[in-house]
Amino acid sequence: MKCFSIVIPIYNEEENIISLIDEIYSINFLDYIFEIVVVDDNSTDNSYELLKKVKLKYDTFKLVQHKINLGQSHALK
């Protein structure tokens, strides 16, 4: 079985992030096991609070939060 991770850096994406994650989980990846890792780059909106609820919904969902805004490149690292 093949495994992979989807890393999504976000900043102030409360309007879009839930539908994106639900859509990814709805895709049939056949023989693949995957996880989604969302890195919140210190959003100033409600993104992180919404994502904490998503974490309860999906076993393979991981959430990381930066305490200060470090930028997209750092979030991908």
Sequence and secondary structure as in RCSB ss.txt:
>XXXX:A:sequence
MKCFSIVIPIYNEEENIISLIDEIYSINFLDYIFEIVVVDDNSTDNSYELLKKVKLKYDTFKLVQHKINLGQSHA
LK
>XXXX:A:secstr
 EEEEEEEEESS TTTHHHHHHHHHHS  TTEEEEEEEEE   SSSHHHHHHHHHHH TTEEEEE SS   HHHH
H 
